[in-house]
Amino acid sequence: MPLRSSTRRILALVIAVALTAGAAVVLGRWTIARGYADEPVETVRAFLEASRDGNVDTALAIALNEPKGRTDFIAPEAISGDWEITSLGLQIWSPDAGSAVVLATITGPEATAVTEEYELDRIDGAWRIKNAFAELDISQPLLPYFEMNGHSVPVESEAGVLSFSFLPGVYQPYREASPDVLESHSAPVIVLGDTVFGTGTGGGQFFNLAIMVAAEDAVNERLAAYLDDCISAEGGPERFGCPFGLPDRRVDDHLGDEGDDFEKAWEITTYPRAALTSLGGVATSTEEMILATREPGIARLTVTNEDTGEEVVVDCGIPLEALYPYFGADGSFGIGPNEDPEGASSGKATWWDSDFDSGCEDAG
């Protein structure tokens, strides 16, 4: 039986209302799902922004796990804002899952872009990042400290391999090195997720330190001062740490009168010139660095017999092999063993295990 026009209008209205209600339910569910899906992405965004802005406490609160390594560089003073969040995208997620994967891309120096996945778990209604930190094992550096973005961390001698944790961002190793003899050629690195990416030609080589071309003058000024101190200090050059000298028991060999009293006077007639260099070609440790002799030096000793007034003049060599480079806690350059606080116990000062005799001959 055909429906009356009024009935058809009522039925059409009922169907339209039902369709509208169904669409609203679907749209509501989609909107809620879309909101849930946005949460992991926004969590990663908040984490990256906090890391870039130096809001360390905020970043740590979003991390699910504690850092495994040392946290010296998880600090506001070690943060650089020299990078941008390029893109964030949801990689894996489902409405019923308590986990998600977000793909993040950031761009650092020289337009270097890196991409990494962040894994998240939903804990007590909040999304937390599982792989928030990158861990980096670092060997004993040349300098007695490790530096990132101008933030220095002291490193004890014989510390071996140390493990550090890092928040995401850009880190420049040794932005400030020892200004008088060393310069850093280390490229910055980018940390994202649990990965450390190298940039430029440096490729993440942390200890790419080079001896400055202009360092030789500074080294030789320091060397001259070191030798002058050997003469002026109490005990004279025969004391520990001085690379020339003539023991009293050997003076009679030149005077020829055993048992006589004598007076000794030292002067440096020719200062040696040295070059700071590395045996391995790369400045990676002080063990590989030496003071190579460019021009030999001469220390002159005048011995006066106090009874007869007779004088004998002898010339002594200045072997630089007895000395070694030393870097202080602030990176300043010095010469060991005398300028090394651990010089006597460093194991490097073996030349003074017995009386030091630098090989002296009568002056012609």
MIMAR-347376 format. One record per residue (C-alpha): residue number from 1; y, x, z; residue in three letters. Coordinates in nm, 2 decimals. Each point is the difference from the previous one (the first is absolute). Layout:
N
+------+--------+--------+--------+------+
! resi !      v !      u !      w ! resn !
+------+--------+--------+--------+------+
!  NUM !      Y !      X !      Z !  ALA !
...
+------+--------+--------+--------+------+
***
This chain:
364
+------+--------+--------+--------+------+
! resi !      v !      u !      w ! resn !
+------+--------+--------+--------+------+
!    1 !   0.00 !   0.00 !   0.00 !  MET !
!    2 !   0.34 !   0.15 !  -0.10 !  PRO !
!    3 !   0.23 !   0.10 !   0.28 !  LEU !
!    4 !   0.32 !  -0.17 !   0.04 !  ARG !
!    5 !   0.31 !   0.21 !  -0.07 !  SER !
!    6 !   0.10 !  -0.01 !   0.37 !  SER !
!    7 !  -0.35 !   0.12 !   0.11 !  THR !
!    8 !   0.02 !   0.28 !  -0.26 !  ARG !
!    9 !   0.33 !   0.11 !   0.14 !  ARG !
!   10 !  -0.13 !   0.00 !   0.36 !  ILE !
!   11 !  -0.31 !   0.20 !  -0.10 !  LEU !
!   12 !   0.20 !   0.25 !  -0.19 !  ALA !
!   13 !   0.22 !   0.05 !   0.30 !  LEU !
!   14 !  -0.30 !   0.05 !   0.23 !  VAL !
!   15 !  -0.15 !   0.26 !  -0.24 !  ILE !
!   16 !   0.34 !   0.18 !  -0.03 !  ALA !
!   17 !   0.04 !   0.01 !   0.38 !  VAL !
!   18 !  -0.36 !   0.13 !   0.04 !  ALA !
!   19 !   0.06 !   0.27 !  -0.26 !  LEU !
!   20 !   0.33 !   0.10 !   0.16 !  THR !
!   21 !  -0.16 !   0.02 !   0.34 !  ALA !
!   22 !  -0.29 !   0.21 !  -0.14 !  GLY !
!   23 !   0.24 !   0.23 !  -0.18 !  ALA !
!   24 !   0.20 !   0.04 !   0.32 !  ALA !
!   25 !  -0.31 !   0.09 !   0.19 !  VAL !
!   26 !  -0.10 !   0.26 !  -0.26 !  VAL !
!   27 !   0.35 !   0.13 !  -0.01 !  LEU !
!   28 !   0.02 !   0.02 !   0.37 !  GLY !
!   29 !  -0.33 !   0.19 !   0.02 !  ARG !
!   30 !   0.11 !   0.24 !  -0.28 !  TRP !
!   31 !   0.33 !   0.06 !   0.18 !  THR !
!   32 !  -0.17 !   0.07 !   0.33 !  ILE !
!   33 !  -0.25 !   0.23 !  -0.18 !  ALA !
!   34 !   0.28 !   0.17 !  -0.18 !  ARG !
!   35 !   0.17 !   0.06 !   0.33 !  GLY !
!   36 !  -0.31 !   0.15 !   0.15 !  TYR !
!   37 !  -0.04 !   0.22 !  -0.30 !  ALA !
!   38 !   0.35 !   0.13 !   0.03 !  ASP !
!   39 !  -0.05 !   0.11 !   0.36 !  GLU !
!   40 !  -0.20 !   0.31 !  -0.08 !  PRO !
!   41 !   0.25 !   0.11 !  -0.26 !  VAL !
!   42 !   0.29 !  -0.06 !   0.23 !  GLU !
!   43 !  -0.18 !   0.19 !   0.28 !  THR !
!   44 !  -0.03 !   0.30 !  -0.22 !  VAL !
!   45 !   0.36 !  -0.03 !  -0.11 !  ARG !
!   46 !   0.11 !  -0.01 !   0.36 !  ALA !
!   47 !  -0.21 !   0.30 !   0.08 !  PHE !
!   48 !   0.13 !   0.21 !  -0.29 !  LEU !
!   49 !   0.36 !  -0.10 !   0.08 !  GLU !
!   50 !  -0.04 !   0.10 !   0.36 !  ALA !
!   51 !  -0.15 !   0.33 !  -0.09 !  SER !
!   52 !   0.28 !   0.08 !  -0.25 !  ARG !
!   53 !   0.27 !  -0.11 !   0.24 !  ASP !
!   54 !  -0.14 !   0.20 !   0.29 !  GLY !
!   55 !  -0.09 !  -0.30 !   0.21 !  ASN !
!   56 !  -0.31 !   0.17 !   0.12 !  VAL !
!   57 !  -0.09 !  -0.25 !   0.28 !  ASP !
!   58 !   0.01 !  -0.29 !  -0.25 !  THR !
!   59 !  -0.23 !   0.19 !  -0.24 !  ALA !
!   60 !  -0.24 !   0.09 !   0.28 !  LEU !
!   61 !  -0.02 !  -0.36 !   0.11 !  ALA !
!   62 !  -0.12 !  -0.11 !  -0.34 !  ILE !
!   63 !  -0.27 !   0.28 !  -0.02 !  ALA !
!   64 !  -0.34 !  -0.12 !   0.12 !  LEU !
!   65 !  -0.13 !   0.34 !   0.10 !  ASN !
!   66 !   0.14 !   0.30 !   0.19 !  GLU !
!   67 !   0.08 !   0.32 !  -0.19 !  PRO !
!   68 !  -0.29 !   0.24 !   0.00 !  LYS !
!   69 !   0.21 !   0.32 !  -0.03 !  GLY !
!   70 !   0.30 !   0.14 !   0.19 !  ARG !
!   71 !   0.30 !  -0.23 !  -0.01 !  THR !
!   72 !   0.28 !   0.26 !   0.00 !  ASP !
!   73 !   0.13 !  -0.13 !  -0.34 !  PHE !
!   74 !  -0.03 !  -0.37 !   0.08 !  ILE !
!   75 !   0.35 !   0.02 !   0.13 !  ALA !
!   76 !   0.34 !  -0.13 !  -0.12 !  PRO !
!   77 !   0.13 !   0.36 !  -0.04 !  GLU !
!   78 !  -0.28 !   0.08 !  -0.24 !  ALA !
!   79 !   0.07 !  -0.30 !  -0.23 !  ILE !
!   80 !   0.16 !   0.02 !  -0.34 !  SER !
!   81 !   0.13 !  -0.31 !  -0.18 !  GLY !
!   82 !  -0.01 !   0.16 !  -0.34 !  ASP !
!   83 !  -0.24 !  -0.25 !  -0.15 !  TRP !
!   84 !  -0.01 !  -0.36 !  -0.11 !  GLU !
!   85 !  -0.26 !  -0.28 !   0.01 !  ILE !
!   86 !  -0.07 !  -0.06 !  -0.37 !  THR !
!   87 !  -0.25 !  -0.29 !   0.01 !  SER !
!   88 !  -0.24 !  -0.18 !   0.23 !  LEU !
!   89 !  -0.29 !  -0.22 !  -0.11 !  GLY !
!   90 !  -0.29 !  -0.19 !   0.15 !  LEU !
!   91 !  -0.32 !   0.16 !  -0.11 !  GLN !
!   92 !  -0.27 !  -0.17 !   0.19 !  ILE !
!   93 !   0.03 !  -0.32 !   0.22 !  TRP !
!   94 !  -0.15 !  -0.34 !   0.05 !  SER !
!   95 !   0.11 !  -0.29 !   0.23 !  PRO !
!   96 !  -0.30 !   0.03 !   0.22 !  ASP !
!   97 !  -0.01 !   0.38 !   0.02 !  ALA !
!   98 !   0.14 !   0.19 !   0.30 !  GLY !
!   99 !   0.07 !   0.31 !  -0.22 !  SER !
!  100 !   0.22 !   0.09 !  -0.30 !  ALA !
!  101 !   0.08 !   0.29 !  -0.23 !  VAL !
!  102 !   0.36 !   0.06 !  -0.11 !  VAL !
!  103 !   0.09 !   0.23 !  -0.28 !  LEU !
!  104 !   0.32 !   0.20 !   0.07 !  ALA !
!  105 !   0.20 !   0.22 !  -0.23 !  THR !
!  106 !   0.29 !   0.22 !   0.13 !  ILE !
!  107 !   0.23 !   0.24 !  -0.19 !  THR !
!  108 !   0.11 !   0.33 !   0.14 !  GLY !
!  109 !   0.19 !   0.31 !  -0.13 !  PRO !
!  110 !   0.01 !   0.08 !  -0.37 !  GLU !
!  111 !  -0.10 !  -0.36 !  -0.07 !  ALA !
!  112 !  -0.35 !   0.07 !   0.12 !  THR !
!  113 !  -0.18 !  -0.33 !   0.06 !  ALA !
!  114 !  -0.33 !  -0.03 !   0.20 !  VAL !
!  115 !  -0.22 !  -0.30 !   0.06 !  THR !
!  116 !  -0.25 !  -0.06 !   0.28 !  GLU !
!  117 !  -0.19 !  -0.29 !   0.15 !  GLU !
!  118 !   0.07 !  -0.12 !   0.35 !  TYR !
!  119 !  -0.29 !  -0.17 !   0.18 !  GLU !
!  120 !   0.10 !  -0.27 !   0.25 !  LEU !
!  121 !  -0.19 !  -0.21 !   0.26 !  ASP !
!  122 !   0.13 !  -0.32 !   0.16 !  ARG !
!  123 !  -0.01 !   0.05 !   0.38 !  ILE !
!  124 !   0.10 !  -0.28 !   0.24 !  ASP !
!  125 !   0.20 !  -0.16 !  -0.28 !  GLY !
!  126 !   0.19 !   0.31 !  -0.11 !  ALA !
!  127 !  -0.07 !   0.23 !  -0.29 !  TRP !
!  128 !  -0.06 !   0.37 !   0.10 !  ARG !
!  129 !  -0.04 !   0.30 !  -0.23 !  ILE !
!  130 !  -0.33 !   0.20 !   0.03 !  LYS !
!  131 !   0.10 !   0.31 !  -0.20 !  ASN !
!  132 !   0.36 !   0.04 !   0.12 !  ALA !
!  133 !  -0.01 !   0.38 !   0.04 !  PHE !
!  134 !  -0.08 !   0.30 !  -0.22 !  ALA !
!  135 !  -0.17 !   0.29 !   0.18 !  GLU !
!  136 !   0.08 !   0.36 !  -0.11 !  LEU !
!  137 !  -0.18 !   0.31 !   0.11 !  ASP !
!  138 !   0.24 !   0.30 !   0.00 !  ILE !
!  139 !  -0.10 !   0.36 !   0.05 !  SER !
!  140 !   0.19 !   0.25 !   0.21 !  GLN !
!  141 !   0.34 !   0.05 !  -0.18 !  PRO !
!  142 !   0.19 !   0.31 !  -0.07 !  LEU !
!  143 !   0.28 !  -0.10 !   0.23 !  LEU !
!  144 !  -0.08 !  -0.09 !   0.37 !  PRO !
!  145 !   0.09 !  -0.36 !  -0.07 !  TYR !
!  146 !  -0.07 !  -0.27 !  -0.26 !  PHE !
!  147 !   0.29 !  -0.19 !  -0.14 !  GLU !
!  148 !   0.04 !  -0.33 !  -0.18 !  MET !
!  149 !   0.33 !  -0.15 !  -0.10 !  ASN !
!  150 !   0.18 !   0.25 !   0.23 !  GLY !
!  151 !  -0.21 !  -0.11 !   0.30 !  HIS !
!  152 !  -0.18 !   0.31 !   0.15 !  SER !
!  153 !  -0.32 !   0.00 !   0.20 !  VAL !
!  154 !  -0.09 !   0.33 !   0.18 !  PRO !
!  155 !  -0.34 !   0.14 !  -0.09 !  VAL !
!  156 !  -0.17 !   0.23 !   0.24 !  GLU !
!  157 !  -0.15 !   0.32 !  -0.13 !  SER !
!  158 !  -0.37 !  -0.02 !  -0.07 !  GLU !
!  159 !   0.03 !  -0.38 !  -0.01 !  ALA !
!  160 !  -0.22 !  -0.01 !  -0.31 !  GLY !
!  161 !  -0.02 !  -0.33 !  -0.19 !  VAL !
!  162 !   0.21 !  -0.28 !   0.13 !  LEU !
!  163 !  -0.03 !  -0.37 !  -0.09 !  SER !
!  164 !   0.33 !  -0.20 !  -0.03 !  PHE !
!  165 !   0.05 !  -0.38 !  -0.07 !  SER !
!  166 !   0.27 !  -0.13 !  -0.22 !  PHE !
!  167 !   0.17 !  -0.34 !  -0.07 !  LEU !
!  168 !   0.07 !  -0.08 !  -0.37 !  PRO !
!  169 !   0.30 !   0.17 !  -0.15 !  GLY !
!  170 !   0.12 !   0.32 !  -0.15 !  VAL !
!  171 !  -0.04 !   0.33 !   0.18 !  TYR !
!  172 !   0.16 !   0.33 !  -0.09 !  GLN !
!  173 !  -0.18 !   0.30 !   0.15 !  PRO !
!  174 !   0.23 !   0.28 !   0.13 !  TYR !
!  175 !   0.33 !  -0.15 !  -0.11 !  ARG !
!  176 !   0.15 !   0.26 !   0.23 !  GLU !
!  177 !  -0.18 !   0.34 !   0.02 !  ALA !
!  178 !   0.09 !   0.34 !   0.13 !  SER !
!  179 !   0.33 !   0.04 !  -0.19 !  PRO !
!  180 !   0.02 !   0.38 !   0.00 !  ASP !
!  181 !  -0.33 !   0.10 !  -0.17 !  VAL !
!  182 !  -0.19 !  -0.32 !  -0.11 !  LEU !
!  183 !   0.06 !  -0.29 !  -0.22 !  GLU !
!  184 !  -0.22 !  -0.31 !  -0.05 !  SER !
!  185 !  -0.14 !  -0.09 !  -0.34 !  HIS !
!  186 !  -0.20 !  -0.29 !   0.14 !  SER !
!  187 !   0.02 !  -0.32 !  -0.18 !  ALA !
!  188 !   0.03 !  -0.33 !   0.19 !  PRO !
!  189 !  -0.30 !  -0.21 !   0.05 !  VAL !
!  190 !  -0.03 !  -0.38 !   0.01 !  ILE !
!  191 !  -0.22 !  -0.18 !   0.26 !  VAL !
!  192 !  -0.13 !  -0.35 !  -0.08 !  LEU !
!  193 !  -0.29 !  -0.16 !   0.16 !  GLY !
!  194 !  -0.24 !   0.27 !   0.12 !  ASP !
!  195 !   0.08 !   0.23 !  -0.30 !  THR !
!  196 !   0.24 !   0.29 !  -0.03 !  VAL !
!  197 !   0.14 !   0.04 !  -0.36 !  PHE !
!  198 !   0.16 !   0.32 !  -0.13 !  GLY !
!  199 !   0.31 !  -0.01 !  -0.21 !  THR !
!  200 !   0.15 !   0.22 !  -0.28 !  GLY !
!  201 !  -0.16 !   0.33 !  -0.06 !  THR !
!  202 !  -0.05 !   0.08 !   0.37 !  GLY !
!  203 !  -0.31 !  -0.22 !   0.00 !  GLY !
!  204 !   0.01 !  -0.04 !   0.38 !  GLY !
!  205 !  -0.02 !   0.37 !   0.08 !  GLN !
!  206 !   0.15 !  -0.01 !   0.35 !  PHE !
!  207 !   0.04 !   0.37 !   0.07 !  PHE !
!  208 !   0.16 !   0.11 !  -0.33 !  ASN !
!  209 !   0.24 !   0.24 !   0.17 !  LEU !
!  210 !   0.14 !   0.29 !  -0.19 !  ALA !
!  211 !   0.18 !   0.32 !   0.10 !  ILE !
!  212 !   0.36 !  -0.02 !  -0.11 !  MET !
!  213 !   0.11 !   0.24 !  -0.27 !  VAL !
!  214 !   0.30 !   0.08 !   0.21 !  ALA !
!  215 !  -0.21 !   0.05 !   0.32 !  ALA !
!  216 !  -0.03 !   0.38 !  -0.04 !  GLU !
!  217 !   0.35 !   0.08 !   0.14 !  ASP !
!  218 !  -0.06 !  -0.22 !   0.30 !  ALA !
!  219 !  -0.34 !   0.15 !   0.06 !  VAL !
!  220 !   0.14 !   0.36 !  -0.01 !  ASN !
!  221 !   0.29 !  -0.09 !   0.22 !  GLU !
!  222 !  -0.25 !  -0.12 !   0.26 !  ARG !
!  223 !  -0.22 !   0.30 !  -0.05 !  LEU !
!  224 !   0.30 !   0.24 !   0.05 !  ALA !
!  225 !   0.09 !  -0.18 !   0.32 !  ALA !
!  226 !  -0.36 !   0.02 !   0.12 !  TYR !
!  227 !  -0.01 !   0.37 !  -0.05 !  LEU !
!  228 !   0.34 !   0.06 !   0.16 !  ASP !
!  229 !  -0.13 !  -0.19 !   0.31 !  ASP !
!  230 !  -0.29 !   0.24 !   0.01 !  CYS !
!  231 !   0.24 !   0.29 !   0.05 !  ILE !
!  232 !   0.25 !  -0.16 !   0.23 !  SER !
!  233 !  -0.24 !  -0.19 !   0.23 !  ALA !
!  234 !  -0.13 !   0.16 !   0.32 !  GLU !
!  235 !  -0.31 !   0.20 !  -0.06 !  GLY !
!  236 !   0.10 !   0.10 !  -0.36 !  GLY !
!  237 !  -0.21 !  -0.04 !  -0.31 !  PRO !
!  238 !  -0.32 !   0.12 !   0.18 !  GLU !
!  239 !  -0.02 !  -0.34 !   0.17 !  ARG !
!  240 !  -0.21 !  -0.29 !  -0.12 !  PHE !
!  241 !   0.09 !  -0.16 !  -0.33 !  GLY !
!  242 !   0.20 !   0.28 !  -0.16 !  CYS !
!  243 !  -0.14 !   0.14 !  -0.33 !  PRO !
!  244 !   0.10 !   0.36 !   0.06 !  PHE !
!  245 !  -0.02 !   0.25 !   0.28 !  GLY !
!  246 !  -0.13 !   0.33 !   0.13 !  LEU !
!  247 !  -0.19 !  -0.01 !   0.33 !  PRO !
!  248 !   0.11 !   0.25 !   0.26 !  ASP !
!  249 !  -0.33 !   0.17 !  -0.01 !  ARG !
!  250 !   0.06 !   0.09 !  -0.36 !  ARG !
!  251 !   0.35 !   0.14 !   0.04 !  VAL !
!  252 !  -0.15 !   0.33 !   0.11 !  ASP !
!  253 !  -0.16 !   0.03 !  -0.34 !  ASP !
!  254 !   0.34 !   0.04 !  -0.15 !  HIS !
!  255 !   0.18 !   0.19 !   0.28 !  LEU !
!  256 !  -0.28 !   0.25 !   0.05 !  GLY !
!  257 !   0.07 !   0.03 !   0.38 !  ASP !
!  258 !  -0.24 !  -0.21 !   0.20 !  GLU !
!  259 !   0.12 !  -0.13 !   0.32 !  GLY !
!  260 !   0.38 !   0.04 !  -0.06 !  ASP !
!  261 !   0.24 !  -0.29 !   0.07 !  ASP !
!  262 !   0.16 !  -0.15 !  -0.31 !  PHE !
!  263 !   0.24 !  -0.27 !  -0.11 !  GLU !
!  264 !  -0.06 !  -0.23 !  -0.30 !  LYS !
!  265 !   0.26 !  -0.16 !  -0.22 !  ALA !
!  266 !  -0.09 !  -0.24 !  -0.28 !  TRP !
!  267 !   0.19 !  -0.12 !  -0.30 !  GLU !
!  268 !  -0.10 !  -0.18 !  -0.32 !  ILE !
!  269 !   0.12 !   0.21 !  -0.30 !  THR !
!  270 !  -0.15 !  -0.23 !  -0.26 !  THR !
!  271 !  -0.06 !  -0.37 !   0.06 !  TYR !
!  272 !  -0.31 !  -0.13 !  -0.18 !  PRO !
!  273 !   0.04 !  -0.30 !  -0.23 !  ARG !
!  274 !  -0.27 !  -0.26 !   0.00 !  ALA !
!  275 !  -0.09 !  -0.31 !  -0.19 !  ALA !
!  276 !  -0.16 !  -0.31 !   0.16 !  LEU !
!  277 !  -0.29 !  -0.09 !  -0.21 !  THR !
!  278 !  -0.33 !  -0.19 !   0.02 !  SER !
!  279 !  -0.34 !   0.16 !  -0.08 !  LEU !
!  280 !  -0.13 !  -0.33 !  -0.15 !  GLY !
!  281 !   0.31 !  -0.06 !  -0.21 !  GLY !
!  282 !   0.08 !  -0.33 !   0.19 !  VAL !
!  283 !   0.17 !  -0.01 !   0.34 !  ALA !
!  284 !  -0.26 !  -0.20 !   0.19 !  THR !
!  285 !  -0.05 !   0.20 !   0.32 !  SER !
!  286 !   0.16 !   0.29 !   0.18 !  THR !
!  287 !  -0.34 !   0.17 !  -0.01 !  GLU !
!  288 !   0.04 !   0.05 !  -0.37 !  GLU !
!  289 !   0.36 !   0.11 !   0.02 !  MET !
!  290 !   0.10 !   0.37 !   0.03 !  ILE !
!  291 !   0.31 !   0.22 !   0.00 !  LEU !
!  292 !  -0.06 !   0.21 !  -0.31 !  ALA !
!  293 !   0.18 !   0.33 !  -0.02 !  THR !
!  294 !   0.24 !   0.03 !  -0.29 !  ARG !
!  295 !   0.17 !   0.32 !   0.12 !  GLU !
!  296 !  -0.15 !   0.21 !   0.29 !  PRO !
!  297 !   0.21 !   0.08 !   0.30 !  GLY !
!  298 !   0.05 !   0.31 !   0.22 !  ILE !
!  299 !   0.06 !   0.02 !   0.37 !  ALA !
!  300 !   0.13 !   0.34 !   0.12 !  ARG !
!  301 !  -0.08 !   0.15 !   0.34 !  LEU !
!  302 !   0.20 !   0.28 !   0.15 !  THR !
!  303 !  -0.18 !   0.17 !   0.29 !  VAL !
!  304 !   0.20 !   0.23 !   0.22 !  THR !
!  305 !  -0.17 !   0.24 !   0.25 !  ASN !
!  306 !   0.20 !  -0.05 !   0.32 !  GLU !
!  307 !  -0.07 !   0.36 !   0.12 !  ASP !
!  308 !   0.08 !   0.19 !  -0.32 !  THR !
!  309 !   0.22 !  -0.24 !  -0.19 !  GLY !
!  310 !  -0.23 !   0.05 !  -0.30 !  GLU !
!  311 !   0.00 !  -0.30 !  -0.24 !  GLU !
!  312 !  -0.28 !  -0.12 !  -0.23 !  VAL !
!  313 !   0.06 !  -0.27 !  -0.26 !  VAL !
!  314 !  -0.29 !  -0.21 !  -0.13 !  VAL !
!  315 !  -0.01 !  -0.29 !  -0.24 !  ASP !
!  316 !  -0.23 !  -0.29 !   0.06 !  CYS !
!  317 !  -0.11 !  -0.27 !  -0.24 !  GLY !
!  318 !   0.05 !  -0.37 !   0.07 !  ILE !
!  319 !  -0.32 !  -0.18 !  -0.10 !  PRO !
!  320 !   0.08 !  -0.37 !  -0.06 !  LEU !
!  321 !  -0.37 !  -0.08 !   0.01 !  GLU !
!  322 !   0.04 !  -0.01 !   0.37 !  ALA !
!  323 !   0.24 !  -0.30 !  -0.01 !  LEU !
!  324 !  -0.06 !  -0.35 !  -0.11 !  TYR !
!  325 !   0.21 !  -0.31 !  -0.09 !  PRO !
!  326 !   0.06 !  -0.26 !   0.28 !  TYR !
!  327 !   0.15 !  -0.35 !  -0.01 !  PHE !
!  328 !   0.14 !  -0.15 !   0.31 !  GLY !
!  329 !  -0.02 !  -0.36 !   0.12 !  ALA !
!  330 !   0.31 !  -0.09 !  -0.20 !  ASP !
!  331 !  -0.12 !   0.17 !  -0.31 !  GLY !
!  332 !   0.22 !   0.30 !   0.04 !  SER !
!  333 !  -0.14 !   0.33 !  -0.14 !  PHE !
!  334 !  -0.08 !   0.29 !   0.23 !  GLY !
!  335 !  -0.21 !   0.32 !   0.00 !  ILE !
!  336 !  -0.30 !   0.05 !   0.23 !  GLY !
!  337 !  -0.12 !   0.11 !   0.23 !  PRO !
!  338 !   0.33 !   0.05 !   0.19 !  ASN !
!  339 !   0.15 !  -0.33 !  -0.12 !  GLU !
!  340 !  -0.32 !  -0.19 !   0.05 !  ASP !
!  341 !  -0.03 !  -0.14 !   0.35 !  PRO !
!  342 !  -0.38 !   0.05 !  -0.03 !  GLU !
!  343 !   0.03 !   0.33 !  -0.16 !  GLY !
!  344 !  -0.19 !   0.20 !   0.26 !  ALA !
!  345 !  -0.28 !  -0.25 !   0.00 !  SER !
!  346 !   0.01 !  -0.12 !  -0.36 !  SER !
!  347 !  -0.27 !   0.23 !  -0.12 !  GLY !
!  348 !   0.23 !   0.13 !  -0.27 !  LYS !
!  349 !   0.14 !   0.29 !   0.18 !  ALA !
!  350 !  -0.30 !   0.23 !  -0.02 !  THR !
!  351 !   0.21 !   0.30 !  -0.09 !  TRP !
!  352 !   0.10 !   0.04 !   0.37 !  TRP !
!  353 !  -0.35 !  -0.01 !   0.15 !  ASP !
!  354 !   0.05 !   0.37 !   0.07 !  SER !
!  355 !   0.30 !   0.24 !  -0.02 !  ASP !
!  356 !   0.19 !  -0.07 !  -0.32 !  PHE !
!  357 !   0.06 !   0.30 !  -0.22 !  ASP !
!  358 !   0.16 !  -0.07 !  -0.34 !  SER !
!  359 !  -0.06 !   0.34 !  -0.14 !  GLY !
!  360 !   0.28 !   0.24 !   0.07 !  CYS !
!  361 !   0.08 !   0.33 !  -0.18 !  GLU !
!  362 !   0.25 !   0.27 !   0.06 !  ASP !
!  363 !   0.32 !  -0.09 !  -0.20 !  ALA !
!  364 !   0.06 !   0.24 !  -0.29 !  GLY !
+------+--------+--------+--------+------+
***
